[in-house]
């Protein structure tokens, strides 16, 4: 019997292509914590989506690859860790049923942050995750309009049941304040309002709760960082230099309050003519990717500009729902998968594996 080594196991598993993707599970950094005890092997495969329907197929493919490639291998134990449990171990937190709370921020207004938040939330829900969206943009709470529900949610005991549409639960101050009423808030008022939106909503069990923050680096961002243990923050930017400069300030702010940075999304990257299909880089292109590389952060993806995205926000039907085959939808789905992968593999590293007896 040949000696079983970690290199042999990884070489065998490079034959396993993750269903629906073109890369193998080793290249995708899915394989974690390999343990070898004689002819017995145990390992983790950190798939990105909770309750991923691919578990059975990936298990079959992985066991077949190991059995066919490594002579004399015995029992194979494949574990799919609860890779979305970063917050779950924290006792006494405000949201015990929420596994990952992710802030979506931007250094300046006008970059489409709320549009990205809505479409990203719907995209995550389409992967099979349980998703919530908290509209913490106190000054301009537009999520009810963009999600297609303006009716205030109903009480549930001492709490409020979040609204739900397109597979996403959501709450917003926009439900409780008339549309034509200006939001004039001082620091303590902002902190109190955000605390209520978090504490007084019956969110239930969620894999992800996205928090759509107001632009900039003010009281709302600090309140969120103080109230809950954020899994991390995403920065939305456009390619032009002024947006990237402000984004760097937002990144620096999150670092100061010890919030991990999960990556950068470049919105309005280019416009593709629907007739000739030629791309026009209205605001330049590639600045987000370059900034991510310089800062050592993941680049989660780029989103082309399209009037249909704006129309979806105005009608309450995100483009992922209205046009699931569009290039914009594919971009949002790719970003959702990239985010899931980054969160999943990061959290999986924190999970200890039981040693084979």
Secondary structure, DSSP 8 states (H G I E B T S, - for coil): -----HHHHHHHHTT-B-TTSSSBTTTTT-EEEEEEETTEEEEEE--SSTT-TTHHHHHHHHHHHHHHHSTT---EEEE---TT-TTTT-TT-S-TTBS-EEEEE-SSSSS-HHHHHHHHHHHHHHTT--EEEEEE-TTS--HHHHHT--S---EETTEE--EEETTEEEEEGGGTS-TTS-----HHHHHHHHHHHHHTB---SBSEEEEEE-SSSSHHHHHHHHHS--SEEEEEE-SSHHHHHHHHHHHHHHHHTT--EEEEEEEEEEEE-TTT--EE-TT-SSHHHHHHHHHT--EEEEEEE-HHHHHHHHHT--HHHH-TTSHHHHHHHHHHHHHHHHHHHHHHTTS------
